[in-house]
Amino acid sequence: MSFPLSNSIETPILQELSAVGGSDDVRFLYEKLVAYFPQINTNDLQKTQNWRKLVQRAGKELDENGFLIRERGFWKITEKGKRKIEEENHEFQIANPTIEELTHTKIQQMIVVIGKTLNYHAEVEFEYYDVVWREKEGSLRLSHVFEVQSKGNIDSAFAKLKRAFDAQRSKPFLVLSTERDSRRATQSLEREFVELQEVITIVSFAEINRIYQNLQAIKEILPKMLAK
């Protein structure tokens, strides 16, 4: 089945913004809005650009009508938008409200499995890093370093990733909960950690979960294809 019309995405956008305190990074909204539309199948989700265009179109309409404000990738609901969702009859419901919670530990475990599926040696809590990947078990260099941020000081996570990059040019990854921290992360990169802007990858819990789920279907054959 095809994607929904963009105007049917408007109310879910406002509901999600309200649920997370009023504002969120649009990258995270792309992931969360899918749950409102159970007719979207796996093939649809692979058409990432089409889905994002629809969400952007709905956001533009809401912005033009004064229901939200879009600014540098962050969308913020207005008072008019809050009144709108209060008046709605909550016609849209999350497709699967019993989805298992993605905790810090579960995300760490997923990243380890992803790494092993891609033929890396992966382990959690190595020294003071949440997850590390190495080319081989005996390799001294940390190829990839992940910090999983669900609570606590985000600057501490950035500092650890900077240390890894400065020491070994490790690839730094900051993994954020979809409910918080995105604005703080952007501010830190622009102010205190400018040197990481070109090398760091910031992903959401939902994105890690999706990578993990997709790799499960090909985990037997993929390492053989990647073998050198």
C-alpha positions as CSV (number, residue, x, y, z in Angstrom):
1,M,0.0,0.0,0.0
2,S,1.2,3.5,-0.8
3,F,2.1,6.3,1.7
4,P,-0.7,8.3,3.2
5,L,-1.6,11.8,2.0
6,S,0.5,14.5,3.5
7,N,-2.5,16.2,5.2
8,S,-3.2,13.1,7.1
9,I,0.3,13.3,8.7
10,E,-0.3,16.8,10.1
11,T,-2.2,15.8,13.3
12,P,0.3,13.0,14.2
13,I,3.1,15.6,13.8
14,L,1.5,17.9,16.3
15,Q,0.7,15.0,18.7
16,E,4.3,13.8,18.6
17,L,5.7,17.3,19.2
18,S,3.4,17.7,22.2
19,A,4.3,14.3,23.6
20,V,8.1,15.2,23.7
21,G,7.6,18.6,25.3
22,G,6.9,20.8,22.3
23,S,9.9,20.4,20.0
24,D,12.0,17.7,18.3
25,D,14.5,17.1,15.6
26,V,12.7,16.3,12.4
27,R,15.0,13.3,11.8
28,F,13.4,11.7,14.8
29,L,9.9,12.5,13.7
30,Y,10.4,10.6,10.4
31,E,10.9,7.5,12.5
32,K,8.1,8.0,15.1
33,L,5.4,9.0,12.6
34,V,5.5,5.7,10.8
35,A,3.8,4.0,13.8
36,Y,0.6,6.0,13.1
37,F,0.2,4.4,9.7
38,P,0.1,0.5,9.8
39,Q,-0.6,0.4,6.1
40,I,3.1,1.3,5.4
41,N,5.0,-1.8,4.7
42,T,8.7,-2.7,4.5
43,N,8.9,-1.8,0.8
44,D,7.5,1.6,1.5
45,L,10.0,2.2,4.3
46,Q,12.8,1.6,1.9
47,K,11.7,4.6,-0.1
48,T,13.1,6.9,2.6
49,Q,13.2,10.1,0.5
50,N,9.5,9.8,-0.5
51,W,8.5,9.4,3.1
52,R,10.6,12.4,4.2
53,K,9.2,14.6,1.4
54,L,5.6,13.8,2.6
55,V,6.5,14.7,6.2
56,Q,8.3,17.9,5.1
57,R,5.2,18.8,3.0
58,A,2.9,18.3,6.0
59,G,5.3,20.4,8.2
60,K,5.4,23.2,5.7
61,E,1.6,23.3,5.7
62,L,1.5,23.4,9.5
63,D,4.1,26.1,9.5
64,E,2.3,28.3,7.1
65,N,-0.9,28.0,9.1
66,G,0.8,28.9,12.4
67,F,0.6,25.4,14.1
68,L,4.3,24.9,14.3
69,I,7.6,26.7,13.7
70,R,10.4,25.1,11.7
71,E,13.9,26.3,12.4
72,R,17.2,24.5,11.2
73,G,15.8,21.0,11.4
74,F,13.9,21.5,14.7
75,W,10.1,21.7,14.7
76,K,8.3,23.4,17.6
77,I,4.6,23.4,18.2
78,T,2.9,26.7,18.8
79,E,0.1,27.6,21.1
80,K,-2.2,27.5,18.2
81,G,-1.0,24.0,17.4
82,K,-1.6,22.9,21.0
83,R,-5.1,24.1,20.9
84,K,-5.6,22.2,17.6
85,I,-4.7,18.8,19.0
86,E,-6.7,19.5,22.2
87,E,-9.7,19.9,19.9
88,E,-9.0,16.7,17.9
89,N,-10.9,13.5,18.8
90,H,-7.6,11.5,18.8
91,E,-8.5,9.7,15.6
92,F,-4.9,8.6,15.2
93,Q,-3.5,6.0,17.5
94,I,-0.1,4.4,17.7
95,A,-0.2,1.2,15.6
96,N,1.6,-0.8,18.3
97,P,1.7,0.9,21.7
98,T,3.2,-2.3,23.3
99,I,6.5,-2.0,21.3
100,E,9.3,-3.1,23.6
101,E,11.1,-0.1,25.2
102,L,14.5,0.6,23.7
103,T,16.8,1.0,26.7
104,H,20.4,2.0,26.9
105,T,21.5,-1.6,27.5
106,K,19.3,-3.0,24.6
107,I,20.8,-0.5,22.2
108,Q,24.3,-1.4,23.3
109,Q,23.5,-5.1,22.7
110,M,22.0,-4.2,19.2
111,I,25.2,-2.3,18.3
112,V,27.3,-5.3,19.3
113,V,25.2,-7.6,17.1
114,I,25.3,-5.2,14.2
115,G,29.1,-5.0,14.5
116,K,29.5,-8.8,14.6
117,T,27.2,-9.2,11.7
118,L,29.4,-6.8,9.7
119,N,32.5,-8.8,10.6
120,Y,33.9,-6.6,13.4
121,H,35.0,-7.6,16.8
122,A,32.5,-5.8,19.0
123,E,32.2,-5.4,22.8
124,V,30.4,-3.3,25.4
125,E,31.8,-1.2,28.2
126,F,35.4,-1.3,26.8
127,E,37.4,1.0,29.0
128,Y,35.0,3.9,29.4
129,Y,33.2,3.6,26.0
130,D,29.7,2.2,25.7
131,V,30.5,0.0,22.6
132,V,33.6,-0.4,20.5
133,W,34.3,-2.2,17.2
134,R,37.7,-3.4,16.1
135,E,38.8,-4.9,12.8
136,K,39.8,-8.1,14.6
137,E,39.8,-9.2,18.3
138,G,43.5,-8.6,18.6
139,S,43.6,-5.2,16.9
140,L,44.8,-2.4,19.1
141,R,43.0,0.3,17.2
142,L,39.4,1.0,17.9
143,S,37.8,1.3,14.5
144,H,34.4,2.5,15.7
145,V,33.4,4.0,19.1
146,F,29.8,4.4,20.2
147,E,28.3,6.5,23.0
148,V,24.7,5.7,23.8
149,Q,23.0,8.7,25.3
150,S,19.6,8.2,27.1
151,K,20.3,10.4,30.1
152,G,23.2,12.2,31.8
153,N,25.7,14.7,30.5
154,I,25.8,14.8,26.7
155,D,29.1,16.8,26.8
156,S,30.7,13.9,28.6
157,A,29.7,11.6,25.7
158,F,31.2,14.1,23.2
159,A,34.4,14.3,25.2
160,K,34.9,10.5,25.1
161,L,34.2,10.4,21.4
162,K,36.7,13.3,20.8
163,R,39.3,11.4,22.8
164,A,38.9,8.3,20.7
165,F,39.1,10.3,17.5
166,D,42.2,12.3,18.6
167,A,44.0,9.1,19.8
168,Q,43.3,6.7,16.9
169,R,41.1,8.5,14.4
170,S,38.3,6.1,15.5
171,K,34.9,6.7,13.8
172,P,32.7,8.4,16.5
173,F,29.0,7.6,16.8
174,L,26.6,9.3,19.2
175,V,23.4,7.4,19.6
176,L,20.5,9.5,21.0
177,S,17.2,8.5,22.5
178,T,14.4,9.8,20.2
179,E,12.8,11.6,23.2
180,R,15.6,14.0,24.2
181,D,19.0,15.5,23.7
182,S,18.9,16.3,20.0
183,R,19.0,20.1,20.4
184,R,21.7,19.9,23.1
185,A,23.8,17.7,20.8
186,T,23.6,20.2,18.0
187,Q,24.5,23.1,20.3
188,S,27.5,21.3,21.6
189,L,28.8,20.5,18.2
190,E,28.4,24.1,17.1
191,R,30.1,25.5,20.3
192,E,32.4,23.1,22.2
193,F,33.1,20.3,19.8
194,V,33.3,22.0,16.4
195,E,36.2,19.7,15.3
196,L,33.9,16.7,15.5
197,Q,31.3,18.1,13.1
198,E,32.8,16.6,10.0
199,V,33.5,13.2,11.4
200,I,30.8,12.3,13.9
201,T,27.6,10.3,13.0
202,I,24.5,11.0,15.1
203,V,21.8,8.4,15.0
204,S,18.6,7.7,17.0
205,F,17.6,4.7,19.0
206,A,15.0,4.0,16.3
207,E,17.5,4.0,13.5
208,I,19.8,1.5,15.4
209,N,16.7,-0.7,16.0
210,R,15.8,-0.6,12.3
211,I,19.4,-1.5,11.2
212,Y,19.4,-4.3,13.7
213,Q,16.0,-5.7,12.5
214,N,17.0,-5.5,8.9
215,L,20.3,-7.2,9.4
216,Q,18.7,-10.2,11.2
217,A,17.2,-11.3,7.9
218,I,20.6,-11.5,6.2
219,K,23.0,-12.1,9.1
220,E,24.0,-15.6,7.8
221,I,25.1,-14.5,4.3
222,L,26.3,-10.9,4.9
223,P,29.6,-11.8,6.7
224,K,30.6,-14.1,3.9
225,M,30.0,-11.3,1.4
226,L,32.0,-8.9,3.4
227,A,34.9,-11.3,4.0
228,K,38.2,-10.1,2.6
